[in-house]
Amino acid sequence: MASISEIAKQHNLTASAIRYYESQGLINIQRDRAGNRLFDSKSEERIRVLSYLHQAGLSLSEMKDYVNHLMDHNYEVRLLQASRRRLENKINQLDRTLQFLDYKIVYHENSRNS
């Protein structure tokens, strides 16, 4: 049986994030008699999905909407498309930042060697 810390690490989350998602009703994790969380394939899949949604920049409210509309495919598509657009914009911003940093590195290296 995997611990919450092990599951969190596998999915690039913190144990406190999993506990928070659980407290917010985003995931339901069964427990044994001692109160330990029992991660089955369904709960691990939900954690994996939440991890990707978090990495994509979805807010807690959007994640709740996603979980609450699992059978409404049109809604999910709209939500995911909007999230994808935001993520693409962020990637483009980061790409421009990398280009700037590369420019400044070359500039300062050339200035140092002059």
LUMNUKE-197054 format. One line per 5 residues: number of its first residue (from 0); their letters; for each residue x, y, z of N, C-alpha, C, CB. Coordinates in steps of 0.001 Angstrom, whole numbers, padded with zeros to 6 digits. Glycine has a CB too. Layout:
LUMNUKE-197054
NUM) a) X,Y,Z,X,Y,Z,X,Y,Z,X,Y,Z ~ ...
end
This chain:
LUMNUKE-197054
0) masis) 000848,-001182,000000,000000,000000,000000,000893,001244,000000,-000965,-000002,001230 ~ 000634,002141,-000930,001425,003363,-001061,000924,004427,-000093,001374,003889,-002505 ~ 001862,005209,000403,001497,006323,001291,001071,007520,000452,002683,006707,002227 ~ 000455,008481,001114,000024,009684,000417,001231,010426,-000158,-000772,010601,001365 ~ 002354,010411,000558,003561,011077,000061,004080,010400,-001201,004651,011083,001139
5) eiakq) 004034,009081,-001233,004493,008348,-002416,003591,008629,-003614,004536,006838,-002130 ~ 002289,008621,-003373,001330,008905,-004454,001524,010338,-004949,-000140,008691,-003967 ~ 001701,011264,-004029,001905,012665,-004398,003149,012816,-005269,002026,013545,-003139 ~ 004228,012188,-004866,005477,012285,-005621,005311,011714,-007029,006608,011550,-004881 ~ 004609,010596,-007147,004384,009976,-008457,003643,010912,-009404,003601,008677,-008299
10) hnlta) 002831,011801,-008853,001985,012650,-009676,002376,014129,-009608,000549,012486,-009257 ~ 003591,014386,-009131,004132,015749,-009104,003251,016705,-008296,004289,016275,-010526 ~ 002744,016215,-007183,001948,017015,-006258,002561,016903,-004877,000461,016559,-006246 ~ 002024,017665,-003944,002399,017502,-002547,001293,016713,-001844,002636,018890,-001856 ~ 001647,016106,-000736,000643,015387,000052,-000435,016354,000515,001293,014679,001267
15) sairy) -000038,017572,000853,-001031,018555,001307,-001986,018928,000175,-000332,019819,001847 ~ -001512,018929,-001071,-002405,019212,-002208,-003457,018113,-002331,-001595,019333,-003533 ~ -003045,016869,-002175,-004000,015758,-002246,-005004,015864,-001111,-003267,014396,-002191 ~ -004536,016163,000097,-005452,016338,001230,-006433,017481,000960,-004660,016611,002529 ~ -005922,018565,000381,-006776,019720,000073,-007813,019345,-000973,-005928,020912,-000421
20) yesqg) -007393,018687,-002041,-008346,018261,-003070,-009415,017350,-002472,-007614,017537,-004217 ~ -008990,016506,-001551,-009939,015620,-000879,-010922,016438,-000039,-009191,014594,000009 ~ -010419,017420,000690,-011292,018242,001545,-012262,019084,000717,-010448,019159,002441 ~ -011883,019380,-000520,-012729,020181,-001406,-013690,019328,-002236,-011861,021009,-002330 ~ -013648,018027,-002020,-014566,017134,-002712,-014161,016785,-004138,-015908,017742,-002732
25) liniq) -012920,017085,-004509,-012461,016759,-005854,-012106,015288,-005999,-011265,017609,-006213 ~ -011859,014652,-004886,-011493,013241,-004897,-012008,012583,-003627,-009956,013062,-005026 ~ -012444,011354,-003773,-012924,010584,-002633,-011990,009391,-002464,-014419,010124,-002831 ~ -011247,009373,-001369,-010280,008303,-001116,-010780,007459,000044,-008861,008879,-000813 ~ -010920,006178,-000197,-011359,005257,000847,-010285,005146,001923,-011680,003867,000254
30) rdrag) -010714,004777,003105,-009780,004619,004224,-009963,003248,004874,-009985,005745,005272 ~ -008884,002773,005487,-008986,001518,006217,-009465,001809,007633,-007625,000767,006235 ~ -009554,000793,008455,-010073,000960,009822,-009220,001884,010673,-010176,-000382,010501 ~ -007930,001950,010350,-007024,002824,011102,-007051,004265,010581,-005597,002279,011037 ~ -007803,004501,009514,-007896,005852,008960,-006894,006155,007868,-007729,006838,010042
35) nrlfd) -006096,005154,007503,-005120,005356,006432,-005824,005369,005080,-004034,004257,006464 ~ -005362,006232,004198,-005944,006311,002857,-005579,005073,002046,-005469,007586,002132 ~ -006558,004574,001332,-006354,003430,000453,-006512,003915,-000987,-007362,002266,000780 ~ -005418,004007,-001700,-005445,004505,-003065,-005691,003351,-004025,-004131,005230,-003410 ~ -006869,003351,-004644,-007167,002351,-005653,-006908,002971,-007024,-008641,001838,-005527
40) sksee) -007128,002201,-008081,-006838,002703,-009428,-007707,003913,-009771,-007052,001595,-010465 ~ -008933,003938,-009292,-009829,005064,-009570,-009329,006352,-008902,-011255,004739,-009089 ~ -008938,006261,-007635,-008446,007457,-006941,-007109,007911,-007521,-008301,007185,-005430 ~ -006253,006975,-007900,-004978,007365,-008515,-005204,008027,-009867,-004062,006142,-008678 ~ -006169,007537,-010626,-006478,008162,-011916,-007000,009576,-011702,-007512,007322,-012700
45) rirvl) -007846,009778,-010715,-008364,011115,-010423,-007221,012044,-010016,-009437,011054,-009307 ~ -006299,011540,-009193,-005143,012343,-008780,-004297,012711,-009991,-004290,011580,-007743 ~ -004111,011779,-010906,-003345,012045,-012123,-004010,013155,-012940,-003211,010758,-012972 ~ -005318,013058,-013098,-006070,014074,-013846,-005953,015432,-013155,-007561,013664,-013981 ~ -006136,015465,-011846,-006041,016725,-011108,-004647,017334,-011229,-006390,016506,-009633
50) sylhq) -003637,016485,-011225,-002268,016970,-011384,-002092,017668,-012729,-001270,015810,-011254 ~ -002591,017041,-013791,-002491,017665,-015119,-003305,018951,-015196,-002961,016690,-016202 ~ -004479,018942,-014617,-005305,020150,-014625,-004604,021283,-013877,-006687,019867,-013995 ~ -003990,020937,-012749,-003237,021931,-011970,-002068,022474,-012789,-002720,021312,-010645 ~ -001315,021567,-013413,-000169,021983,-014223,-000607,022839,-015413,000604,020756,-014719
55) aglsl) -001807,022593,-015909,-002338,023375,-017033,-002820,024746,-016584,-003481,022623,-017709 ~ -002837,024976,-015277,-003200,026290,-014770,-004663,026460,-014420,-002832,027302,-015756 ~ -005420,025377,-014342,-006824,025506,-013960,-006925,025941,-012505,-007580,024176,-014183 ~ -007868,026804,-012238,-008127,027227,-010862,-008861,026102,-010131,-008959,028554,-010828 ~ -008946,026220,-008834,-009693,025238,-008049,-011142,025194,-008512,-009619,025567,-006543
60) semkd) -011704,026358,-008770,-013085,026432,-009246,-013251,025691,-010581,-013516,027903,-009397 ~ -012300,025871,-011485,-012372,025176,-012773,-012208,023665,-012603,-011298,025715,-013728 ~ -011340,023266,-011679,-011183,021831,-011426,-012475,021249,-010863,-010011,021574,-010452 ~ -013130,021997,-009978,-014416,021537,-009445,-015443,021422,-010566,-014928,022495,-008348 ~ -015474,022417,-011450,-016391,022356,-012595,-016100,021132,-013451,-016282,023635,-013447
65) yvnhl) -014837,020877,-013686,-014451,019711,-014491,-014975,018428,-013849,-012912,019642,-014652 ~ -014713,018279,-012560,-015136,017070,-011842,-016659,016962,-011801,-014570,017070,-010409 ~ -017338,018090,-011670,-018800,018077,-011589,-019487,017886,-012938,-019279,019355,-010970 ~ -018744,017982,-014019,-019325,017853,-015357,-018678,016718,-016153,-019181,019166,-016119 ~ -018281,015657,-015472,-017572,014577,-016146,-018371,013935,-017274,-017193,013530,-015151
70) mdhny) -019662,013979,-017215,-020468,013353,-018261,-020944,014361,-019314,-021668,012657,-017638 ~ -020644,015634,-019100,-021021,016668,-020062,-019804,016942,-020947,-021512,017984,-019336 ~ -019666,016174,-022000,-018476,016242,-022841,-018311,017605,-023509,-018531,015162,-023895 ~ -019412,018233,-023910,-019313,019558,-024525,-018739,020575,-023549,-020684,020022,-025019 ~ -019186,020518,-022311,-018678,021438,-021289,-017184,021205,-021065,-019456,021262,-019960
75) evrll) -016810,019934,-020935,-015406,019607,-020705,-014530,020082,-021849,-015236,018110,-020511 ~ -015002,019889,-023075,-014220,020321,-024234,-014004,021826,-024186,-014923,019921,-025550 ~ -015043,022594,-023897,-014904,024051,-023821,-013919,024454,-022722,-016273,024706,-023569 ~ -014049,023830,-021550,-013155,024139,-020435,-011714,023799,-020789,-013584,023379,-019173 ~ -011503,022635,-021356,-010147,022203,-021694,-009558,023022,-022833,-010143,020730,-022067
80) qasrr) -010367,023411,-023800,-009869,024258,-024882,-009439,025626,-024354,-010943,024423,-025966 ~ -010220,026191,-023459,-009850,027483,-022867,-008555,027349,-022067,-010989,028015,-021958 ~ -008426,026264,-021336,-007208,026023,-020557,-006011,025826,-021472,-007380,024800,-019647 ~ -006239,025144,-022571,-005161,024916,-023536,-004692,026238,-024140,-005626,023958,-024650 ~ -005617,027111,-024472,-005245,028423,-025017,-004409,029214,-024012,-006504,029224,-025402
85) rlenk) -004822,029198,-022736,-004049,029906,-021700,-002647,029320,-021571,-004775,029837,-020340 ~ -002573,027999,-021623,-001274,027334,-021504,-000389,027653,-022709,-001459,025811,-021370 ~ -000959,027672,-023906,-000188,028049,-025098,000338,029479,-024980,-001054,027909,-026366 ~ -000484,030386,-024474,-000042,031767,-024270,001110,031830,-023280,-001203,032635,-023778 ~ 001008,031055,-022214,002072,031025,-021207,003359,030468,-021811,001643,030180,-019987
90) inqld) 003249,029426,-022605,004424,028848,-023267,005065,029882,-024190,004036,027576,-024068 ~ 004249,030620,-024941,004771,031657,-025830,005484,032749,-025035,003636,032266,-026667 ~ 004897,033131,-023896,005541,034140,-023046,006890,033633,-022536,004628,034511,-021855 ~ 006914,032384,-022106,008162,031797,-021610,009195,031683,-022725,007899,030417,-020995 ~ 008751,031367,-023913,009645,031284,-025060,010282,032648,-025346,008881,030776,-026298
95) rtlqf) 009484,033705,-025311,010025,035055,-025517,011011,035414,-024401,008878,036098,-025576 ~ 010714,034997,-023191,011626,035255,-022081,012947,034533,-022286,010994,034830,-020757 ~ 012900,033292,-022749,014127,032551,-023049,014938,033247,-024132,013796,031119,-023482 ~ 014274,033724,-025158,014974,034446,-026231,015661,035694,-025681,013987,034836,-027358 ~ 014975,036419,-024813,015565,037606,-024195,016796,037234,-023380,014536,038318,-023304
100) ldyki) 016667,036189,-022561,017795,035762,-021736,018971,035336,-022595,017382,034619,-020814 ~ 018703,034598,-023667,019775,034184,-024575,020472,035402,-025177,019218,033283,-025695 ~ 019689,036382,-025593,020243,037614,-026148,021153,038304,-025132,019113,038564,-026581 ~ 020656,038440,-023901,021434,039125,-022870,022698,038346,-022504,020579,039342,-021625 ~ 022629,037039,-022500,023813,036225,-022205,024882,036473,-023258,023451,034718,-022146
105) vyhen) 024501,036403,-024522,025453,036639,-025613,026008,038060,-025518,024777,036410,-026997 ~ 025141,039029,-025278,025575,040421,-025162,026642,040573,-024075,024373,041333,-024858 ~ 026365,040026,-022899,027300,040191,-021780,028563,039368,-021975,026630,039799,-020469 ~ 028453,038212,-022605,029662,037440,-022894,030558,038201,-023874,029296,036050,-023468 ~ 029947,038798,-024888,030720,039570,-025865,031318,040827,-025233,029836,039954,-027060
110) srns) 030599,041466,-024336,031098,042657,-023654,032257,042313,-022738,029981,043325,-022858 ~ 032189,041171,-022123,033230,040713,-021200,034526,040420,-021971,032758,039446,-020428 ~ 034375,039916,-023186,035537,039521,-023984,036123,040664,-024801,035161,038397,-024906 ~ 035514,041840,-024735,036007,042973,-025535,037138,043691,-024851,034890,043950,-025819
end
